[in-house]
Amino acid sequence: MRVAVLAGGRSSEHDVSLASAASVRDALQRAGHETLPVEIGRDGRWSCEGEPVELTPGAGLLGADVVFPVLHGPFGEDGTVQGLLETIGVPYAGAGVLCSALCMDKALFKELMASRGLPQVDYAALHKGASLDSVVERLGLPLFVKPARLGSSVGISKVSTAEELPTALEISFEHDPVALVEQMSGGMEVECSVIGNHELTVSQPGEIVLHADWYDYEAKYTPGGMELLMPPRLEPDVIERVRELAAEVYRSVDCAGFARVDFFVENGERVLVNELNTIPGFTDTSGFPKMFEASGLRFPELVDRLVQLALERHRDESAYRY
């Protein structure tokens, strides 16, 4: 099967995307697929092996049977590329337009989780110029400030005193007009991966063991910056609660294909939802493939399954009348 793998993109996570996509292409080839490397430049231009790629509505992409977006951040993980792929009429791996956009916006995602009564840390979503008078009083210290629609810990600041909050917000506003201010949880950071459309497969969760103060960009992508311990050092019933919540969050946002759901576990028992990542990393340090490998699904088998899920979803969606 011919699989076009999208890499790069316009966001600050361009380089991470290139590394993830290289791993995906290698795994797809080991699974017996032919891959087409499509790179999206920082300027937004598409190319394949140095040649410009033209996109025509309804005409697919380079004759590929499936497109596998391995794009992180804005213009790749936020529903924009997904909408374009819908327009050119090609099956693609992963979540659809609405889910991608919703989960990229951490503030809206948290509002949805709150409406479903799912446990999470307290937070505030702030626009530039918003009053800060009650934020620290309500949320306490320390806090984390992050852009609402960015990933890989880009633009995030840890705030330990009230005086640091305005500067942290300025840094966040450089990336997005909305800043998310969150209580700091002292709990264990746990990740859990999910694949599936109608029937879900939930991985063994992993515990993030940091060699830094918090899970920043360097810790995520520098070898040795973090370790993923599987299974987590939690009681079996708490691990099962993580897996159950991962599936519940996945269904709540109408996710498809694959995702990674992140949690905090406080006092070894209280599980809090943090976020859902619709295109998690596929690099050598990434947790998504590691968790499924620990669950008995090797990387080539995993990406092959994601291709099959893309085709399944496309068939299902094509059956509806518009």
WODAMO-V784020 format. One record per backbone hydrogen bond with DSSP energy under -0.5 kcal/mol. CO is the residue of the C=O (numbers start at 1). NH is the residue of the N-H. If there is no record, write none. Layout:
CO&NH + CO&NH
This chain:
1&3 + 1&34 + 2&4 + 2&65 + 2&66 + 3&5 + 3&36 + 4&6 + 4&68 + 5&38 + 6&70 + 7&9 + 7&40 + 11&14 + 13&17 + 14&18 + 15&19 + 16&20 + 17&21 + 18&22 + 19&23 + 20&24 + 21&25 + 22&26 + 23&27 + 24&28 + 25&29 + 26&30 + 27&31 + 28&33 + 29&32 + 34&3 + 35&37 + 36&5 + 36&38 + 37&39 + 37&49 + 38&7 + 39&41 + 39&47 + 40&9 + 41&44 + 45&41 + 46&53 + 47&39 + 48&51 + 51&48 + 52&54 + 54&56 + 56&59 + 60&56 + 61&64 + 66&4 + 67&69 + 67&93 + 68&6 + 73&76 + 73&77 + 79&83 + 80&84 + 81&85 + 82&86 + 83&87 + 84&88 + 85&89 + 85&90 + 86&89 + 87&58 + 88&60 + 91&67 + 96&100 + 97&101 + 98&102 + 99&103 + 100&104 + 101&105 + 104&106 + 105&109 + 106&110 + 107&111 + 108&112 + 109&113 + 110&114 + 111&115 + 112&116 + 113&118 + 114&117 + 119&273 + 122&183 + 124&126 + 124&181 + 126&179 + 127&130 + 132&135 + 132&136 + 134&138 + 135&139 + 136&140 + 142&184 + 143&159 + 144&182 + 145&157 + 146&180 + 147&150 + 148&106 + 151&154 + 153&156 + 157&145 + 157&159 + 158&160 + 159&142 + 159&143 + 161&164 + 161&165 + 162&165 + 164&168 + 165&169 + 166&170 + 167&171 + 168&172 + 169&173 + 170&174 + 171&174 + 172&175 + 172&176 + 177&128 + 178&148 + 179&126 + 179&181 + 180&146 + 180&182 + 181&124 + 182&144 + 188&190 + 188&265 + 189&208 + 190&263 + 191&206 + 192&261 + 193&203 + 194&259 + 195&201 + 196&257 + 198&200 + 199&197 + 201&195 + 206&191 + 207&209 + 207&229 + 208&210 + 209&227 + 214&216 + 216&220 + 217&221 + 218&222 + 221&223 + 222&225 + 225&211 + 227&209 + 227&229 + 228&230 + 229&207 + 232&234 + 235&238 + 235&239 + 236&240 + 237&241 + 238&242 + 239&243 + 240&244 + 241&245 + 242&246 + 243&247 + 244&248 + 245&249 + 246&250 + 247&251 + 248&252 + 249&253 + 250&255 + 251&254 + 256&258 + 257&196 + 259&194 + 260&277 + 261&192 + 262&274 + 262&275 + 263&190 + 264&266 + 264&272 + 265&188 + 265&268 + 266&269 + 266&270 + 269&271 + 270&266 + 270&272 + 272&264 + 275&262 + 276&278 + 277&260 + 277&280 + 283&286 + 286&290 + 287&291 + 288&292 + 289&293 + 290&294 + 291&204 + 291&295 + 292&297 + 293&296 + 296&298 + 298&302 + 299&303 + 300&304 + 301&305 + 302&306 + 303&307 + 304&308 + 305&309 + 306&310 + 307&311 + 308&312 + 309&313 + 310&314 + 311&315 + 312&316 + 313&317 + 314&318 + 315&319 + 316&319 + 317&320
